[in-house]
């Protein structure tokens, strides 16, 4: 029997240093879940020991459970274990395969988002830096000064108008009612108090709205951005301007507080009709300061910001009211006004005061702005101009002119007019340059040159008195001819010998032409210039009938010496100019032209001129209560211009009626409609003024004679002045001062 081989002793694994080489815990391919099942019987590679160098073969892979060898006959179990491991691995693979793909997709998305975000940021920074490079250096950035405002006030301190590039005063935020700035914030920039110059939420909302609607509906600009645009940039819509606007908005937010930014915005934003700033808009639409606006008016002003022309209450009141209601709803939603305040504002919407655009005071304000540079040069800060305008007289002149034109436009064919009133020093107390300022801003009182007709004759008669004649001097009313010129009276009749007083009161053209021929046309021109006519005058005999053009203002100023005792004046409207802090820049001083007419001759002229109102062509201009007055009618060729210019011891007023295109009227004469306008203006202007005699009249001698033949009409050549028959004897009217010498003189001259 063969001897059984000696069994090798079992070697237990140890972890000592000497036996470390005997333990190999590394996994073979067979132990891996992904190992192919067909290779389970393959032989493992032999390993050499480092000490003995002998090769040792292992029949099978050591199990991972501590290195125990599988028992004999246990190969099926091993295979079964391996199959279970593979099944478990497959389950794990199936379980985590889908989430792993989604995770990879998310990771890739995050990665590329970060990449694109980084590059996008770089691109934005580069674009912003490129367009910002076109701006001046930051060291030079500063908010430009607000254009200066010119506040023009009447003689009693009442505001006439604001002029300048803004049209209103600069107001402090604390001076405004709180609901005004809140209305602007509520409708334009709800997060104004919290954002940093740019509102990302509002910008995103605007982008979504514009994309979904397919058109530009919202802008997304903050108040700070709008201010930056208004202060520094043009109004074009380009990427360059928008980026520069963003940069400047950040700078404004860094340099100024929210209140300062809001104040600058409210004082500079355009609100339509030439109004820049809330004060200009308040005066333009509501005739009041922004300090006094109601909730409804504040909502209306805030509503203009979206589209000043479209939502202007002066042009589209219905749209303006609808927009104001949206603003009120926004204010209520933001908690700026209560439910009751909102209801009250809705129940009493803002009402536009149209007088701001039509008021005749604007003519005076425009004239102030025309002459202002001659007094103060360039204007660099807000100033106040004190004028000589009397509000009551101004209102009276405006109402009288408008009523006359409205009632007689068709009858007399007149569409325009002008009125100017001066005191004895030449200060303009009232000035109306046209029928309606909103329709025509041309100032006819100051700049319209028209033929004065017979209203120029007083300068001819004064020249005659200065050359030795007197009111009692007699001239023949007869046909005359000078070369090819043969002036005729209105009635084509002649009345024989008449005194100069009667000839002037009846406006006889033949006598005026004779006087001009006797003293010389050059003498008449010199006399008129000395009294204040500055327009060019032709030195011919037709000048005596008023063929050279003048303005209402200058001829009124030339009549003033007859009311003040013979002193020439310079018509003026500015009394003083000062800054808002009280510094005086200009104050009027001086006595005008000095004496231009001898006082004795002033008395004689006043005697003659008063007869025009008592018995002559100006009877319709006789003032109430018998107040002494003198004046002269005037009608130019073909009835193109109708004038009445007259005065008392207090005031002088000139009235002109006609058409801008110089077309003939329907026989409107100076003794008709202009005389009635003059009377209404002067009656109201003299309310409360003491009765004053005309200078020099009581001292005149009462030794004159005149024809008593009634003269039905007179004047022309260059116009016409129809005259109703004059009654003989006094009417018994008049004050005690007037009843003595003037009644006697009227009887002596055949007047009534």
Secondary structure, 3 states (H helix, E strand, C coil): CCCCCCCCCCCCCCCCCCCHHHCCCCCCHHHCCCCCHHHCCCCCCCEECCCCCCEECCCCCCCCCCCCCCCCCCHHHHHHHHHHHHHHHHHHHHHHHHHHHHHHHHHHHHHHHHHHHHHHHHHHHHHHHHHHCCCCCHHHCCCCCCCCEEEEECCCCCEEEEEECCCCCCCCHHHCCHHHHHHHHHHHCCCCCCCCCCCHHHHHHHHHHHHHHCCCCCCCCCHHHHHHHHHHCCCCCCHHHHHHHHHHHHHHHHHCCHHHHHHHHHHHCECCCCCECHHHHHHHHHCCCHHHCCHHHHHHHHHCCCCCCCCCCCCCHHHHHHHHHHHHHHHHHCCCCCHHHHHHHHHCCCCCCCHHHHCCHHHHHHHHHHHHHHHHCCCCCCEEEEECCCHHHHHHHHHHHHHHHHHHHHHHCCCEEEEEEEECCCEEEEEECCCCCCCCCCCHHHHCCEECHHHHHHHHHHHHHHCCCCCCCEEEECCCCECCECCCCCCCCCCEEEEHHHHHHCCCHHHHHHHHHHHCHHHHHHHHHHHCCCCCCCCCHHHHHCCCEECHHHHHHHHHHHHHCCEECCCECEEEEEECCCCEEEECCCCCCEECCCHHHHHHHHHHHHHHHHCCCCHHHCCHHHCCCEEEEEECHHHCEEEEEEECCCEEEEEEEECCCCCCCCCCCHHHHHHHHHHHHHHHHCCCCCCCCCCCHHHCCCCCCCCCCCCCEEEECCCEEECCCCCCCCCCCCCHHHHCHHHHHHHHCCCC
